[in-house]
Structures are given as C-alpha cells and as structure tokens.
Amino acid sequence: MSDTAFRESLLELIRRTSAYLPADVTEVLDTHAALEERGSRADLALQLVAANIALAKRRSAPICQDTGTISFYIKTPVGFDQLSLQDAACDAVLEATKRGYLRQNSVDSLTGRNSGTNLGPGSPVFHWHQHRHEHIEIKLVLKGGGCENMSGQHSLPATIQGKRADRDLEGVFTAIMDVVYNAQGKGCGPGFLGVCIGGDRAQGYEFAKEQLLRPVDDVNPVPELAALEQRVIESANQLDIGPMGFGGKLTIGSCKIGVRNRLPASFFVSVAYMCWAFRRRGVILDTSGQVIRWLYQSDDESFEPATDDAVPVPLGLPSSAPVKTLTAPLTEADVRSLRAGDIVMLNGPVFTGRDAVHKFIFKGGDVPVLHQAVIYHCGPVVLEENGQYRVVAAGPTTSIREEPYQAAVIEKYRIKAVIGKGGMGAKTLEACQRFGCVYLHAIGGAAQIYARCVERTPRVFLKEEFGSPEAVWEMHVKNFPAVVTMDSHGRSLHAEVSEISRHRLQEVLA
C-alpha cells in the first residue's frame, strides 16, 4: 500500500466532508424551507442555512466551525494492514487541521489542554470491519458537540413525560420523542436522528450513530421499523419546535432505527441526534489508496472551490422581515429598545467566550476587555497568516452550557449582549432584566455566514492557556444577523416555544 496515496485520499475525504453538505440532506432542507411562513424566524433560519451551504461550497471551508468528533467507519479486505491505514488517517487529520478543514477539537479530559492537532487518546475515532472484497470502504462522520450533547438514552420501562413507556415500540416512540423535545434549538435543529433499540449502553449509542450512515431516503427493510421511522418524523414536525427552536414546521428531517439484541434485564433506547449540518461522506479505495468511487455524491456535484471568493452570496434575509441595526459598543438605551423577536444586524467589536473563559471568570479570573462588551459564544476556526489572523469559520455554540456562569459574568462586566444559540435559562433572563442585556440568537451551524461578517480580528486573549477554540478573540463584525430571543424586559422566546411544544408533545403521546 502507498501511505502517501492513502493520506491524500483521506485528506480529500475530510475536506469534502467538512465543506460540502450531502445532496440528500440539502434536498430535505430546501424542500421544507418552502413550507415555512414567509418572513418568519423559521424562514430566516433556513434561508441563512441555505446561504451558508452555498458559501461553504464556494470557499471550500467548514460548513460549521465545530467540526466535531471525527469518526471513521472502515471496511478492509481480510489481511489488510489496518495499522498503516490508521497512521495515514491520523496524518491526514493533522494536515486537515493545519489547513483549517478541521477545528482544533481534541482536549485532554484531565488537564483541559487542547492538543491543537485533533490527535490523542480516542481521537479520531476508528470503527474497523473486514469484508470479503478487494477494496477499502471508508465513511466519515463529523458530529459537533452541540448535537452530541442533545443525544439521549432511556432504559425502559420508565415514566417519560408523565407517560409509562413499556418495552415495546410504543415505549420506544415515547423515548425518541422525549429526546426530540429536549433538544429544542440547542442542537442546531432541524435535526436528523439515528436510533438503536437494544444492545448495552455503549453499543446502543454506537449503533445509533451508525444509523446516520444511511441515506435520508433509505427505507427500513423491517416494516414495523419503517412505520415507526415515519411516525417519528410526522409527529416531531407537529411539535412546532422548528428550525433553531424558533417555532416552525421542520423539526426533524429523518429518523433511522436499528436493532441490537439485548440482555433480558435491559432495554435501552439510544438516540444519536445530528444537527442540520449533517456532515458525512465516503469513498471506495483500491488497495494502493487510489479512489475508485465517492459515496454520498450526486452525479452533478462539483468539489472545486470558486476562483473568485469576492463574489457576494446573498444572506437570504426575508424581504418582509424588518431589521434593526446595532453598533457596538451598545448603550443601555440600545438594549432596552429591543424586544424579543426583533431581527438585528450587528456592527462593531464582539469578543468570543466559551466554557473555559466563563469558568475562569466565575472562579475569580479577570478579562478586562469584556467590560460592557458583546460576548459571543463561539469557538472559531482561525488561521494565522503573515502575522495576521484570518477567521475561517465562526458560528455560535450552544449557550445553555454557560447558564451556571452567565448571570455572574453579565453582572461583573455589565455585558450588553450575549450571542449564542439555543437560548439560556431563568438566571440569565433575570440578569438581562437587572443589568440591561439581551440574548441574540445566531443561526447555529452558519459558520461561513458569520465568518464573512468578520472584517478583522486584531487581538486574542488566553489562547495559550485555553487553546484556540476557547480563547477570547476580538472580532470586528459588519452586518452580523441575529434574532433577539431574550430581552431586557423578561421575555424569552425559547421558553414560549418550549411551552407550546410541551403541550403538542402531550397531544402526540396521548
């Protein structure tokens, strides 16, 4: 085998997976976008998603800045040198990280240090299989942390949403719907589901993720499961959770269910929740590493980046939607004038801050540049070129992880706006009222839209301490689109949508 050929083929697989959404997923998003109410927040979300998909293709850049867990599913001929192939895959991952195809995502769980290479114990993930063919099949899934955190597992029988879920398909349905309801907008909905009935706890999650390898239009060969898959899709889309949890018709794009044998004492239902940025690609290689055929690919797809990156891509903002322009630094009057539901375009400096920074501040650390600032829950992909920083991808991360810290950070620095996705809780809402702050919901996964909004990135703080994704990056943005979903007057759209969807769920489960 040629290590160089395998490395180059795998590097191209990573590039395509990161930047080019599969056609079957795009078709689902495009089809349902036409069904949303014109000018609604769901319409805004799906229009920006479509623009982001186009921009990622044009720039050959990550669709979402969170390139997530790197999972290879590999089938090799009997007797093939799998260790050498693994080395080639790790070399490709390292090079892809240097080029900005992948974000630096591998963190030591004890020290909190980011390897900066995406390599380390358990990173990337390899699933090895043998088959009786003289070729190698490699499938790659990039699954971000936001959607991974929204995955779920139930052990039946159990009481779920006030209903007894037994060890039968009705109980399985209840368990799946509970995971969909709990995800709301935190997992970059609309979502795509992989489900495993049975197995042990570990095998259940693993096989649930493997269901995500199935094409969206694949029909389950087991009639009972095919019917259940369709029922889940139809019922989930009645909950009015909608894209990004804004409310709307598209909550789930597909559901794929598999079954594993179980122990008599156990009955697990495991759900792998995948975001709209459903990144999976594959390739068939010969035993020397040369490409025979690409998988999950339509005949007319092109994988060449545009030669002129300066050509504008329309943001796709609905023409009927009124937009308010904000310029940071924001004043108290700016903030108090906003109401939940407003669509805004933000200009001026914002400062990224995620889990490590919030914990650092909460435990007594100080980041003076955050005083009266706009803080952005974002872990961008940033490359240093000729002594300057270039933002490659910069979408929002799930905000609810910062709920234990956010109120204290708002109070300490009199933060004027928090940007993120998925919404936050009661403590943050109260702090917004007391100190004059708003929560701006950016469109989850729209990493290229928001990267294009960044005009310059002059400074970075705490990069050595926390690594690039967790550092505080000063970004100056222009025409940065977002929706006010928590205002300084005590209104939270997330809470309102959640209450509506809770009632709809009770109707579905009745």
C-alpha positions as CSV (number, residue, x, y, z in Angstrom):
1,M,0.0,0.0,0.0
2,S,1.1,3.6,-0.6
3,D,0.9,5.6,2.6
4,T,1.1,8.9,0.5
5,A,-1.8,7.9,-1.7
6,F,-4.0,6.9,1.3
7,R,-3.1,10.1,3.1
8,E,-4.0,12.3,0.1
9,S,-7.3,10.4,-0.5
10,L,-8.2,10.7,3.2
11,L,-7.3,14.4,3.3
12,E,-9.7,15.0,0.3
13,L,-12.4,13.0,2.1
14,I,-12.0,15.2,5.2
15,R,-12.1,18.4,3.1
16,R,-15.3,17.3,1.3
17,T,-17.0,16.1,4.4
18,S,-16.3,19.4,6.2
19,A,-17.3,21.8,3.4
20,Y,-19.9,20.0,1.3
21,L,-23.3,19.0,2.7
22,P,-24.6,15.8,1.1
23,A,-27.2,16.2,-1.5
24,D,-29.8,14.1,0.3
25,V,-29.6,16.4,3.4
26,T,-29.7,19.6,1.3
27,E,-32.8,18.3,-0.5
28,V,-34.6,17.9,2.8
29,L,-33.7,21.4,3.9
30,D,-34.6,23.0,0.6
31,T,-37.9,21.2,0.3
32,H,-39.1,22.1,3.8
33,A,-37.8,25.7,3.6
34,A,-40.6,26.4,1.0
35,L,-43.2,25.3,3.6
36,E,-42.3,27.8,6.3
37,E,-44.2,31.1,6.7
38,R,-42.5,33.8,4.7
39,G,-40.8,36.4,6.9
40,S,-40.9,34.1,10.0
41,R,-38.0,33.4,12.2
42,A,-38.0,29.8,10.8
43,D,-37.9,31.2,7.3
44,L,-34.9,33.4,8.3
45,A,-33.1,30.4,9.8
46,L,-33.5,28.2,6.7
47,Q,-32.6,31.0,4.3
48,L,-29.4,31.7,6.2
49,V,-28.7,27.9,6.3
50,A,-29.1,27.7,2.5
51,A,-26.8,30.7,2.0
52,N,-24.2,29.2,4.4
53,I,-24.2,25.9,2.5
54,A,-23.6,27.7,-0.8
55,L,-20.8,29.8,0.8
56,A,-19.1,26.8,2.3
57,K,-19.0,25.1,-1.1
58,R,-17.7,28.3,-2.7
59,R,-14.9,28.7,-0.2
60,S,-14.2,25.0,0.4
61,A,-14.4,25.9,4.1
62,P,-16.1,24.2,7.1
63,I,-19.9,24.4,7.0
64,C,-19.9,24.6,10.8
65,Q,-16.9,25.7,12.8
66,D,-17.5,22.8,15.2
67,T,-16.1,20.0,13.0
68,G,-16.8,17.8,16.0
69,T,-15.8,14.2,16.7
70,I,-14.0,12.7,13.7
71,S,-15.4,9.2,13.2
72,F,-14.1,6.8,10.5
73,Y,-16.1,3.7,9.6
74,I,-13.7,1.5,7.7
75,K,-14.0,-1.9,5.9
76,T,-10.9,-3.6,4.7
77,P,-10.1,-6.9,2.9
78,V,-9.0,-9.8,5.1
79,G,-5.3,-9.5,5.9
80,F,-5.0,-5.8,5.1
81,D,-2.6,-3.7,7.2
82,Q,-5.1,-1.6,9.2
83,L,-2.4,-0.1,11.4
84,S,-0.7,1.6,8.4
85,L,-4.1,2.9,7.2
86,Q,-4.8,4.3,10.7
87,D,-1.4,6.1,10.6
88,A,-2.3,7.6,7.2
89,A,-5.7,8.7,8.5
90,C,-4.0,10.4,11.5
91,D,-1.5,12.1,9.2
92,A,-4.5,13.4,7.1
93,V,-6.3,14.6,10.2
94,L,-3.2,16.5,11.3
95,E,-2.8,18.2,7.9
96,A,-6.5,18.9,7.6
97,T,-6.3,20.7,11.0
98,K,-3.3,22.8,9.8
99,R,-5.3,23.8,6.7
100,G,-8.4,24.8,8.6
101,Y,-10.6,22.0,7.3
102,L,-10.9,20.9,11.0
103,R,-11.1,22.9,14.2
104,Q,-8.7,22.0,16.9
105,N,-11.1,19.9,18.9
106,S,-9.2,17.3,20.9
107,V,-8.9,18.2,24.6
108,D,-7.2,16.3,27.4
109,S,-10.1,15.4,29.8
110,L,-7.8,15.7,32.9
111,T,-5.7,18.8,32.2
112,G,-8.1,20.6,29.8
113,R,-5.2,21.2,27.4
114,N,-6.1,21.2,23.7
115,S,-3.6,19.1,21.6
116,G,-4.0,21.5,18.7
117,T,-3.7,18.5,16.3
118,N,-7.0,16.6,16.8
119,L,-4.9,13.7,17.8
120,G,-4.9,12.0,21.2
121,P,-6.4,9.0,23.1
122,G,-9.6,8.2,21.3
123,S,-9.2,11.0,18.7
124,P,-10.0,10.4,15.9
125,V,-12.4,7.5,16.4
126,F,-12.0,4.4,14.3
127,H,-14.6,1.6,13.7
128,W,-12.9,-1.3,11.9
129,H,-14.5,-4.0,10.0
130,Q,-13.4,-6.7,7.5
131,H,-15.2,-7.7,4.3
132,R,-14.6,-10.2,1.6
133,H,-13.9,-7.6,-1.1
134,E,-10.6,-6.4,-2.6
135,H,-11.3,-2.8,-1.9
136,I,-11.4,-0.4,1.1
137,E,-14.6,1.4,2.1
138,I,-14.2,4.5,4.3
139,K,-17.1,6.5,5.6
140,L,-16.5,9.7,7.7
141,V,-18.9,11.5,10.0
142,L,-18.1,14.8,11.6
143,K,-20.5,15.3,14.6
144,G,-20.4,18.5,16.5
145,G,-20.6,18.9,20.3
146,G,-23.9,20.8,20.3
147,C,-25.8,18.0,18.7
148,E,-23.8,15.3,20.5
149,N,-25.0,16.9,23.8
150,M,-28.6,16.5,22.7
151,S,-28.3,12.8,22.1
152,G,-30.2,10.7,24.7
153,Q,-30.8,7.3,26.1
154,H,-33.7,5.8,28.1
155,S,-33.8,2.5,30.0
156,L,-37.3,1.0,29.7
157,P,-39.7,0.6,31.3
158,A,-39.8,4.2,32.6
159,T,-42.1,7.1,33.1
160,I,-41.4,9.7,30.4
161,Q,-43.2,13.0,30.1
162,G,-45.8,11.7,32.5
163,K,-46.5,8.6,30.5
164,R,-45.4,5.0,31.2
165,A,-43.1,3.8,28.4
166,D,-43.0,0.0,28.2
167,R,-40.7,-2.4,26.5
168,D,-42.4,-2.2,23.2
169,L,-42.5,0.0,20.1
170,E,-44.9,2.4,21.7
171,G,-42.4,2.9,24.5
172,V,-39.6,3.3,22.0
173,F,-41.7,6.1,20.3
174,T,-42.2,7.9,23.6
175,A,-38.5,7.7,24.4
176,I,-37.5,9.1,21.0
177,M,-40.0,11.9,21.2
178,D,-38.7,12.9,24.6
179,V,-35.2,13.3,23.1
180,V,-36.6,15.5,20.3
181,Y,-38.4,17.7,22.7
182,N,-35.4,18.1,25.0
183,A,-33.2,19.1,22.1
184,Q,-35.4,22.2,21.2
185,G,-33.0,24.6,19.5
186,K,-29.8,23.6,21.4
187,G,-28.7,21.0,18.8
188,C,-28.9,23.2,15.7
189,G,-32.3,22.0,14.6
190,P,-33.7,20.8,12.3
191,G,-32.2,17.5,13.4
192,F,-31.6,14.1,12.0
193,L,-32.0,11.0,14.2
194,G,-30.1,7.7,14.4
195,V,-31.7,5.3,16.9
196,C,-30.8,1.9,18.4
197,I,-33.3,-0.3,20.1
198,G,-31.4,-2.7,22.4
199,G,-27.8,-3.5,23.0
200,D,-26.0,-2.4,26.1
201,R,-25.4,1.2,26.9
202,A,-22.2,1.6,24.9
203,Q,-23.3,-0.5,22.0
204,G,-26.6,1.3,21.8
205,Y,-25.1,4.7,21.3
206,E,-22.5,3.3,18.9
207,F,-25.1,1.6,16.7
208,A,-27.4,4.6,16.9
209,K,-24.6,6.7,15.4
210,E,-24.1,4.1,12.7
211,Q,-27.7,4.6,11.6
212,L,-26.6,8.1,10.5
213,L,-24.7,6.5,7.7
214,R,-28.0,5.5,6.0
215,P,-29.1,7.8,3.2
216,V,-32.1,10.0,4.1
217,D,-34.4,8.3,1.5
218,D,-33.4,4.8,2.7
219,V,-36.4,2.7,3.7
220,N,-36.0,0.4,6.6
221,P,-36.4,-3.3,5.5
222,V,-38.3,-4.1,8.7
223,P,-41.9,-2.9,8.1
224,E,-42.6,-2.2,11.8
225,L,-39.4,0.0,12.0
226,A,-40.2,1.7,8.7
227,A,-43.6,2.7,10.0
228,L,-42.0,3.9,13.3
229,E,-39.4,6.0,11.5
230,Q,-42.2,7.7,9.5
231,R,-44.3,8.2,12.6
232,V,-41.5,9.9,14.5
233,I,-40.8,12.3,11.6
234,E,-44.5,13.2,11.2
235,S,-45.1,13.6,15.0
236,A,-41.9,15.5,15.6
237,N,-42.8,18.0,12.9
238,Q,-46.1,18.6,14.7
239,L,-44.4,19.9,17.8
240,D,-43.8,23.4,16.4
241,I,-40.2,23.5,17.7
242,G,-38.9,24.3,14.2
243,P,-35.5,25.4,12.9
244,M,-33.2,26.6,15.7
245,G,-36.1,26.2,18.1
246,F,-37.7,29.3,16.7
247,G,-41.0,27.6,16.1
248,G,-42.0,26.2,12.6
249,K,-42.8,23.1,10.6
250,L,-39.4,21.4,10.2
251,T,-38.1,19.9,13.5
252,I,-36.8,16.6,12.3
253,G,-35.5,15.8,8.8
254,S,-35.1,12.0,9.1
255,C,-35.2,9.1,11.6
256,K,-33.3,5.8,11.1
257,I,-33.8,3.0,13.5
258,G,-31.7,-0.2,14.0
259,V,-31.9,-3.1,16.5
260,R,-29.4,-5.0,18.5
261,N,-30.0,-8.0,20.7
262,R,-30.1,-7.2,24.5
263,L,-29.9,-8.8,27.8
264,P,-33.1,-10.0,29.4
265,A,-32.7,-7.3,32.2
266,S,-32.0,-4.4,29.9
267,F,-34.0,-2.5,27.3
268,F,-32.2,0.6,26.1
269,V,-33.4,3.1,23.5
270,S,-30.4,5.2,22.4
271,V,-30.8,8.3,20.2
272,A,-28.0,10.0,18.3
273,Y,-29.1,13.5,17.5
274,M,-27.5,15.0,14.4
275,C,-27.7,18.8,13.6
276,W,-28.8,20.2,10.2
277,A,-25.1,20.4,9.3
278,F,-25.2,16.6,8.7
279,R,-21.7,16.0,7.6
280,R,-21.0,12.5,6.2
281,R,-19.1,11.4,3.1
282,G,-17.4,8.3,2.0
283,V,-15.0,6.8,-0.5
284,I,-14.1,3.4,-2.1
285,L,-10.3,3.0,-2.5
286,D,-8.3,0.3,-4.1
287,T,-5.6,-1.4,-2.0
288,S,-3.0,1.2,-3.2
289,G,-5.1,4.1,-1.9
290,Q,-6.4,5.4,-5.2
291,V,-10.0,6.5,-5.5
292,I,-12.4,4.1,-7.2
293,R,-15.7,5.9,-6.3
294,W,-17.0,8.6,-4.0
295,L,-20.0,7.9,-1.8
296,Y,-23.0,10.1,-0.8
297,Q,-22.4,12.0,-4.0
298,S,-24.7,13.1,-6.8
299,D,-23.6,13.0,-10.4
300,D,-23.6,16.7,-11.0
301,E,-21.7,17.7,-7.8
302,S,-18.6,19.8,-8.1
303,F,-15.9,19.9,-5.4
304,E,-13.8,22.7,-6.7
305,P,-13.8,26.0,-4.7
306,A,-14.8,29.2,-6.6
307,T,-11.9,31.0,-8.2
308,D,-13.4,34.4,-7.2
309,D,-14.2,34.4,-3.5
310,A,-15.1,38.1,-3.6
311,V,-18.4,37.3,-5.4
312,P,-21.2,38.1,-2.9
313,V,-23.5,35.4,-1.6
314,P,-27.0,36.7,-0.7
315,L,-27.7,36.4,3.0
316,G,-31.2,35.3,2.2
317,L,-32.9,37.6,4.8
318,P,-36.6,37.5,4.1
319,S,-37.6,40.8,2.4
320,S,-40.7,41.1,4.6
321,A,-38.7,41.0,7.8
322,P,-37.9,44.3,9.5
323,V,-34.3,44.6,10.6
324,K,-32.8,46.8,13.3
325,T,-29.2,47.9,13.0
326,L,-27.0,47.9,16.1
327,T,-23.5,49.3,16.5
328,A,-21.3,48.1,19.4
329,P,-20.3,49.3,22.0
330,L,-24.0,49.2,22.9
331,T,-25.7,51.6,25.2
332,E,-28.3,50.9,27.9
333,A,-30.8,52.7,25.6
334,D,-29.9,50.4,22.7
335,V,-30.5,47.3,24.7
336,R,-33.8,48.5,26.3
337,S,-35.2,49.4,22.9
338,L,-35.0,45.8,21.7
339,R,-37.9,43.3,22.1
340,A,-37.9,39.5,21.8
341,G,-38.5,38.6,18.1
342,D,-36.5,41.5,16.7
343,I,-34.1,40.7,13.8
344,V,-30.9,42.7,14.2
345,M,-27.8,43.4,12.2
346,L,-24.9,44.0,14.5
347,N,-21.7,46.0,13.7
348,G,-18.6,46.6,15.8
349,P,-16.5,44.6,18.2
350,V,-17.5,41.3,19.7
351,F,-15.5,39.0,21.9
352,T,-15.7,35.2,21.8
353,G,-16.0,33.4,25.1
354,R,-17.0,29.8,25.8
355,D,-16.8,27.3,28.6
356,A,-13.2,27.8,29.7
357,V,-13.5,31.6,29.9
358,H,-16.8,31.6,31.7
359,K,-15.4,29.1,34.3
360,F,-12.2,31.2,34.6
361,I,-14.2,34.4,35.3
362,F,-16.6,32.7,37.7
363,K,-13.6,31.4,39.8
364,G,-12.1,34.8,40.1
365,G,-10.2,35.4,36.8
366,D,-10.4,38.7,35.0
367,V,-10.8,39.5,31.3
368,P,-11.0,43.4,31.4
369,V,-11.8,43.7,27.6
370,L,-15.2,42.3,28.3
371,H,-16.4,45.4,30.2
372,Q,-19.7,46.5,28.7
373,A,-18.9,44.3,25.7
374,V,-20.8,41.9,23.4
375,I,-19.8,38.4,24.3
376,Y,-20.1,35.7,21.6
377,H,-20.4,32.0,22.5
378,C,-18.2,30.9,19.7
379,G,-15.2,28.7,19.1
380,P,-14.0,29.8,15.7
381,V,-11.6,28.2,13.3
382,V,-8.8,30.8,13.0
383,L,-5.6,30.6,10.9
384,E,-2.5,32.8,11.4
385,E,-1.2,34.1,8.1
386,N,1.7,36.5,7.7
387,G,1.3,37.7,11.3
388,Q,-2.4,38.3,11.0
389,Y,-5.5,36.3,12.0
390,R,-8.0,35.0,9.4
391,V,-11.3,33.7,10.6
392,V,-12.2,30.6,8.6
393,A,-15.4,29.6,10.4
394,A,-17.3,31.4,13.2
395,G,-20.8,30.1,14.0
396,P,-22.3,30.1,17.5
397,T,-22.0,27.3,20.1
398,T,-24.8,26.1,22.4
399,S,-25.3,28.7,25.1
400,I,-27.0,26.6,27.8
401,R,-23.7,25.2,29.0
402,E,-22.8,28.7,30.2
403,E,-26.0,29.1,32.3
404,P,-24.3,28.3,35.6
405,Y,-21.9,31.3,35.0
406,Q,-23.6,33.8,32.6
407,A,-25.5,35.8,35.2
408,A,-22.4,36.5,37.2
409,V,-20.4,37.4,34.1
410,I,-23.2,39.8,33.0
411,E,-23.2,41.4,36.4
412,K,-19.4,41.7,36.7
413,Y,-18.7,43.2,33.3
414,R,-22.2,44.8,32.6
415,I,-22.3,42.8,29.4
416,K,-24.7,44.4,26.9
417,A,-25.4,41.4,24.7
418,V,-24.8,37.7,24.7
419,I,-24.7,36.0,21.3
420,G,-25.2,32.2,21.0
421,K,-27.7,29.5,20.0
422,G,-30.3,27.5,21.7
423,G,-31.2,30.1,24.4
424,M,-30.5,30.3,28.1
425,G,-32.3,29.9,31.4
426,A,-34.0,31.8,34.1
427,K,-30.9,33.1,35.8
428,T,-29.6,34.7,32.7
429,L,-33.0,36.1,31.8
430,E,-33.2,37.8,35.3
431,A,-29.6,39.2,34.8
432,C,-30.7,40.6,31.4
433,Q,-33.5,42.4,33.2
434,R,-31.5,43.7,36.1
435,F,-28.4,44.9,34.2
436,G,-29.7,45.7,30.7
437,C,-28.6,42.9,28.5
438,V,-30.1,40.9,25.6
439,Y,-29.6,37.5,24.2
440,L,-29.1,37.4,20.4
441,H,-29.7,34.0,18.8
442,A,-27.3,33.5,15.9
443,I,-28.1,30.7,13.4
444,G,-26.5,27.5,14.5
445,G,-24.1,26.0,12.1
446,A,-23.9,29.1,9.8
447,A,-20.2,29.3,10.2
448,Q,-19.4,30.7,6.8
449,I,-22.1,33.4,7.0
450,Y,-20.6,34.7,10.3
451,A,-17.0,34.3,9.2
452,R,-17.8,36.5,6.2
453,C,-19.2,39.1,8.7
454,V,-15.8,39.4,10.4
455,E,-13.9,42.3,8.9
456,R,-10.8,42.0,11.1
457,T,-9.5,40.1,14.2
458,P,-6.8,42.3,15.8
459,R,-6.3,40.5,19.1
460,V,-6.6,37.3,21.0
461,F,-6.5,36.7,24.8
462,L,-5.9,33.5,26.8
463,K,-5.0,31.5,23.7
464,E,-2.0,29.8,25.3
465,E,-4.0,28.9,28.4
466,F,-7.1,27.5,26.8
467,G,-6.3,26.8,23.2
468,S,-7.7,28.4,20.1
469,P,-11.4,27.4,20.3
470,E,-11.7,28.5,23.9
471,A,-9.7,31.7,23.6
472,V,-11.1,35.3,23.7
473,W,-10.9,36.5,20.1
474,E,-11.7,40.2,19.4
475,M,-13.6,40.3,16.2
476,H,-14.9,43.4,14.4
477,V,-18.1,42.4,12.6
478,K,-20.3,44.0,10.0
479,N,-24.0,43.1,9.2
480,F,-24.0,40.2,11.6
481,P,-27.5,38.7,11.6
482,A,-29.2,37.5,14.7
483,V,-32.6,37.3,16.4
484,V,-33.4,38.8,19.9
485,T,-34.8,35.8,21.8
486,M,-34.3,37.0,25.3
487,D,-34.8,40.7,26.0
488,S,-34.2,43.0,29.0
489,H,-38.0,43.1,29.8
490,G,-38.3,39.5,30.9
491,R,-39.5,37.8,27.7
492,S,-37.9,34.6,26.4
493,L,-39.0,33.2,23.1
494,H,-37.2,29.9,23.9
495,A,-39.4,29.5,27.0
496,E,-42.5,30.3,24.9
497,V,-41.7,27.8,22.2
498,S,-40.8,25.2,24.7
499,E,-44.2,25.6,26.5
500,I,-46.1,25.3,23.2
501,S,-44.1,22.2,22.1
502,R,-44.7,20.6,25.5
503,H,-48.4,20.8,25.0
504,R,-48.1,19.5,21.5
505,L,-46.0,16.6,22.8
506,Q,-48.6,15.7,25.3
507,E,-51.1,15.6,22.5
508,V,-48.8,13.4,20.4
509,L,-48.2,11.0,23.2
510,A,-51.9,10.8,24.3
